[in-house]
Amino acid sequence: MIPRVKISVSEDTTKYYTTSVDFVPVIIMKTMSGDIGTRQIIRSESEFISKFGKGTVDTPAAYAIQAYLRTYSFLYVTRVAGAEAAYGSTKMSVGDADLLSFRTTYKTESFNGTELKLVYDGEVKKLYLTTILNSSTITSVKQTIDLETATAVELSAALDVIVNSINAMNLGIKAENLFVNKTEEDAFPVLAAETTVAIAEGNSGLAGITDTEVINAISLYAASDIQIDVMVTPEFNSVDVVTAGVKAAEDFGFMYITSPSSKDYSTCITDVLTYPKSESLAVYWPNVKYAGFDAEIPASVAVLSAYARNDNINKWLSPAGVTRGLLSLVNELTCNNNLTDEEMSDLYDNTIPVNVIKFIPNAGYAVWGQKTTATSNLYMDRINIARLVKFVYREVYNISSEYLFEPINDTTFTAWKLRVDALLADIKTNQGILDYSYKMDEENNTEATIAENYLIGQVSIRPTEVAEFIDIDFVLTSEV
């Protein structure tokens, strides 16, 4: 057995077992362009668009992430795409002479139809390339050359300069000079004032994405080299995908969020019954629409703003309700009917609980539930406590790792306890726990355990629970 730290999490119901930390989500999703199957860190809306393209009605989750990044920052994105994903390309020729080729940097249809013009201004003797991308006119270096007297060698050199200037702009289109290895004897092509070609045949691969491809993307985050809070696969909610996401979440200490695509509540109740019961899984429903955007947005990605707002206020609170759970961009639910209180109760009390998004008069649309699917656990069936335990586990693990290969004596006991106390005291100050205790001394580190090179510690916490039901006695009386 190699040296290691092992922490066992259990619930002690007889003892009420129930800092500002950045919120870091992972989104595995369809996008119009970008690297496929890689981990990408995104810190702003402009960076997301530059790497993955703008969200469209065909990629509504991408649109939701753009909106999210206008308020919050830092997340991981992994693009998945079907087998039909393809680069767009075109070639510019004059007669028998091939001049330039163009290919999209990513497999995407975003640039299909984009025109590229090789322009020669005979008055000032300038040759350059121009195109329009995202409503902006892009122009290469204007290279001086007199096409009436130039040789094939000089034209080749001019095209090199133009190509290099376009490629340096990182536009998403890569140009290549095909008019190369020329000599003075080579024929010179007759160029028009403008030579135009258009990008074609690119495919974003939005269709035909298999569960295997999504599960492979999930495995990128089944690793200990990064620390994340939640994972979302907004367009993919099959049992196999959800199970793989939950397994990664359980192994590496984050939450996995999903949302069924059902349109009525009874179908939703049935659809989620095959999902795993886990303190690492939270289910949200129904899907939503944003103001000014006519496409259905998965609830799982819409609720990320509630998590981020919650963590900005206090990570140990509940990402629900009118204080932290409001979804300001939502203006419509996509379920077939307005849900009654009884129907919402059926969802919340389901064998696999579903957290509902609800319209609150005078407030707006809000997350109205905070259950995990761990219905048999006394405390870990609530999201705020599940996230708290995952955080404490991770931090105590990190603290304890520093004492591998250190002496098992009073100095180590004291140092470990000081670190753990500082951690738990901070969480208590921020209302995450009501009380805590820890132990590492001669009593739990006996001669027998020390002889086996074990360092034994114990941490107990009593988490802060939140109000989900409020009963008020209202009395009319002549005396107060």
N, C-alpha and C positions, 0 to 999 in steps of 0.2 A: 504494500500500500504506500503510495507516495504521500509526502506531507501535504496536508490540506486542512481547510476549515469546513466544518459541517454545522449547519444551523437547522434545527428542527422546529417548525412552527406548529403549535397546537393551541387548542382553546381550553382554558380552565374556567368553566362556567361558575364554579364556586367562588371565584375571585373576580367576577365581572369582567373576564377577559373580553373583552369585546375586541425665519429663515426664508426666506423667499427662495424658491427653487423654480427655475425655468420650466415651462411646459413644452415638451418636445414630442410632437406626434409623427407618425409614419403614415404616408398615404400610398397605397399600391393601386394604380389607376390607369385608365385609358387617357392618352393625350394625343394631340395632333402631330407632334414631332418629339424629338429628343432621343437620348440614348435609351436603349431597351435593356431591361434586366440589370440595372446598376443602381447603387445607392447614390443619390444626389442630395447634397445639402442646399436648401433654398432659404434665403434670408429676406427676400422682398418680392413684391408682385412683378417688378420689372425683370428680376432675375428668373422668376418662374416662366414668364413669357419668352424670354430670350432662349431658355433651354427647352421648353416644352410647348411653346405656342399658346395662343389665346384659347380660352374655353369657348366652345360652341354648343349649339343645341345637340350635337352628336357627342359632346364630351362635357355634360353638365357638371360633373364632379370637379373638373378642372376649372370651370367658371366659379364654382363655390370656393375653391382654394384661392383663386385670384382675389375674391372678395375678402376672404379670411386674412390674407396677407396685407391688406390695406390697414389693418388694425394690429395684427399680431405678426411675429416674425419667428424664424428658425423652425424648420421642419425638414423631414426627409421625404423624398419622393422617389418612387421606383415606377417606371413606365413598363406596362406589359402590352404586347401587341400580337395579333394573329399571324399566321404563316403567310398571308397575302401582303404583309407590310413590304413596301418596296421604295427604293430611291427614285426620285424624279430626275430626268436627265434630258439633254438635248445637245445637238452638235451644230456648229455654224460653219458652213462651207460656201465657197465662191467657185463656181465651175467645178473643176476636178480637185481644187485645193481645199483641204480641211484646215480651218483657221483655229477655232476654239471649241472646247467642249465644256459642258456645265453639268454638275451633279449636285443634288441636295446633300447637305452634310448628314441629315437623318432620313430615315424612312418615313416619308410624309407626303400627303397630298396637298399640304398647305400652299405649296408653290406652283401647283399645276396651273398652267395658263400664264404664269409670270413671264413677261416679255423682257428680253435682253437685247439691247441695240448696240452695235458697233458703229460709231458715228465718226465721219471724217468731215471736219470743217475746213474746206478748201481755202477760205479767206485767210485764216491764221495758221494754216498747215498743222492742225492738231488732230490726233486720233485718240478716241477714248471710248469707254464702255459706260452705258447708263441703263438703269432699271428703276422701277417703282416698287418698293416694299413697304407694307404697312402704311400706305398713303404718303410715304416720304420718297423723294427722288434721290437716288444714289448714283454718284458719278465717280468713275475711277480717275486716276492721274491722267491729265491730258498731255499725251506724249507728242513732242514736236517731230514731224516727219513730212516730207514732201512726196506724196505718192506718185507724182508725175516723173520724178527722177530717182526715187529710192530703189534699192535692190531688194531681193528676197531676204538677204541677210539682215538688212536694216529693218525690214518689216518684222522679221522674227524677233529681233531685239526689242522693238517697240511693243509688240504683243506681250513679251515677257514682263516688261515694266507694268503694263496695264493689268495683267493677270495677278501679279504679286500685290498690287495695290488693292484690288478687289478682295483677294483672299485674306489680306491683313485686317479687313473690316469685320470678319467673322459674321457674315450676313446669313449664314445657313445655306449658302450656295458656294460650292468650290469650283473655280474655273481652272482650266488647263490649256496651255498653249500647244496646239497640234502642229503648228507651222514651224517645225524645228529642224536642226541639222541641214540648213540650207547653205548653198554656195552661190557665188556670183553668177554662175551659169544657170541656176534654177529659174524657171519661169515666174514672173511676177503676176499675181492675180489682180484682176481689175475690180477694185472695190467701189461700190456705190456710196452715195452720201450717207445712207443708212442701211445696215444689214440687220434684219430682225429675226430672232428665233424665240420659241416659247418652251418653257419647261413642261414636260408631260409624263404621265404614267406613274407618278408617285402614288403610294398608298399608305395610309396611316395605320392599317391593320386593326381597325376598330372592331371588325367582325372575326369570328372564328377563334377567339381566345379560349384556350382550354384551362380546366382546373389545374392541370399539371404546371402550366406556365405561371399561374398565380401562386401556387404552392412553392414553386422554385423561387419566386420573388420573396415570399415570406421567409424562406430559409436564409436569405441574406441578412436577416435581422435576428436569427437564432444564433447570436454570438455575444460574447461578453465584452467586446471592444467598444461598444457604444451603450449609452443609457438613454432609454426612451420611456415615455409615459403611456402612450396608447398607439395602437395600430388600427388602421381602417382600410378595408378593401371595398370601397363604396359600390362598385358595379358588380361585385362578385359575392354571392351569399349562399352558395351551395353548401350542403352539409360537409363535404370533403374540405372545402376551403375554410369554412368556419372552424372545423375541428383542427386543421393544421395551424390556423391562427391562434386558437386557444392553447394548443400545445406549446407553441413558441412563447406565448405570453406567460404561461405557467412556469416554463423553464428559465425565463430570463427577466421576470419581474415587471411586466407591464400589463395594461388592460387591452383586450381586443374588443372592438366595437363593431356591431353589424346591424343591419336593418333589412327585414323582408320586403319584398316588392308588392305584397298583397294590397288590394284595394278596399277590402272590407274586413272588419275586425274578426269575424268568425274564421275566415280563411287564414288570417294572420296567426290566430291561436293555434291552428292546425299546423301551419308551415314551420313554426319554431319548435315543435315538439321533439324533433330529431336532433336539435342542437344540444351540445354537451352541457351538463350542469357544472359550473365552475365559478370560483370567485374572480376569475380573470376575464369573464365574458359579460358584456352588457348589451342588451338588445333595445333598439329604439324604433318607434313607428308612430305615425305614417311618414312617407316621404313628403316633400314640401315643394313649393315654388317660391322663387325670389321675385321681388318687385322688378319689373322691366325685363324679365328673362323668362321666355315661354318654354320652359323645359323642366322636367321632373328632376329634382335634386335628391339623392339618397339622404335619408335622415341621419345616417351614421356620419356623414361628412358635415352636415349642417350643424350638428351638436358640438363640433369641435370648438366653436366660438364660445359656447357655454363653459367648456372645460378650461379654455384659456383665460376667460374672464374670472372664473372661480380661482384659478391659480394665481392670477395677478392680485387678487384680494387676499386669499389665504388658501394654500394648497390642501389643507386638511378639512375644508368645508365641503358642502355638497354641491355639485354642478347642476343644480335644479332650482326651480322656483322663480319668483319674479325679481329677486335681487341679483342672482348670478346666472339664472337659466334662461333669460330672455333671448330670443333669436330675432334680432331687430330687422334682419333682411327678409325674413319670411312674411309672405302676405297671403298664403293659401296652403291648405292641406290637400293632399291628393287622394284621400280616402273617399269612398262613394257617398257617405252620409256623415252628418255631424254626430259625433259620438255622444252617447248618453253617459251619465255618471256610472250607471250599472255596467255598461260595456267597457268603460275604462277600468273599472274595478275587476272585471273578468280578465282583462289583459294583465293587470298588475298582479293579480293573485293566481295567474296561470301556472301550470307545472313548470314551464319555462317563462319567467316573468318578462313582460314587455313594458318598457318605459315609454309613456305616451307624450307626444308633443300636443299641446292643448292651447286653444285660444282663451285668453283671460281678458274679460272686458276691462277697458281703461288701462290696460297694460300692454297687451299684444300676445304673440305666440311664445310659449315657454316650454321648456322641458319640465314634465310633471311626474317625475319618478326617478329613483336612483337605486334600483335593485340590480345586483348581479344575478346570475342564474344558479348560484350556490344555495338553493333553497333549504338544504338540510343543515346548513351551518348557522349557528346562533348569531354570529357577528359578521362573518365574511359575506353575508348576503346583501350587504350595503356597500355601494361604490366608495364612499368616502373612507370607510374602515378598511376595505380591501386595498385601496391605494396607500393608505397609511402603513399597513402591515408590510406591503411590498417595499416601501421606502425604508422603513426601519430595518427590515431584513437586509436590504442591500447595504445600508450604511454601517450596520453592526458587522456585516461580513467584511466590508472594506477596512473598518477599524481593526478587527480581529486578525486580518491578514498581515498586518504590520508586526504582529507578535509571533509569527512563525519563526522558529529557530532562536527565540529569545529565552532566557532562563525562566524556569517556572518557580518564581519566588515572590516575596512581598512587593518588590519593586515593580514587577510586571503586573501583579494584581492591581496595585494602586494606579498605575498608568492607564490600564485598560478601563478601570472604573471611572476615572476622571473624564476620559474621552466619551464613554457611553453616557455619563451623567450630563455632560454638556449637550449632547445630541438630544436626549429625551427632555431635558429642561427647556430647550428651545421649542420643541414641539408642544410641550405643555403650555408654555407662554402663549403660543399661537393657537390654543384651543383644540389641538389635535388629540390630546390625551388628558384625562382627568387626573391620573396618578400613574406612577411607575415604580418599579424596584429592579435591582440588579444584584448579582452576587458573583464574586470570584474570590475565593479565599481558601484557607486550609481545609475547610469543611467539605467543599465539593471538589477540591484537588487533594485527594488522599495519597498516601505513599504508593498505593497500588496503581492509581491512575497516572501518577508522575512517573513511575517505573515504566509505564507503557508509552511515555512521551506525549501524554494528552494534557492539554490545558483546557479546563472546564469552566464555563461561565453560564450564567442564567439571566435572562431579561424577561420581566413581566410588565405588561402595559394594560391600562384600563382606558380604552378609547372613548372619545366623546361621541355620543349618539345624537341624532338630529330628530327634530319633531316632524312627524309625517301625519299625525292626527291631532287635531286641536279641538277640545270640547270646552265650551264656555257656558256656564249657567247664567242666564240672563233673567233677572227678577224685577218685576214691577212692584214697587212698594211705596207706602206713604212715609216710611222712615228709612234713612240711610245711616 
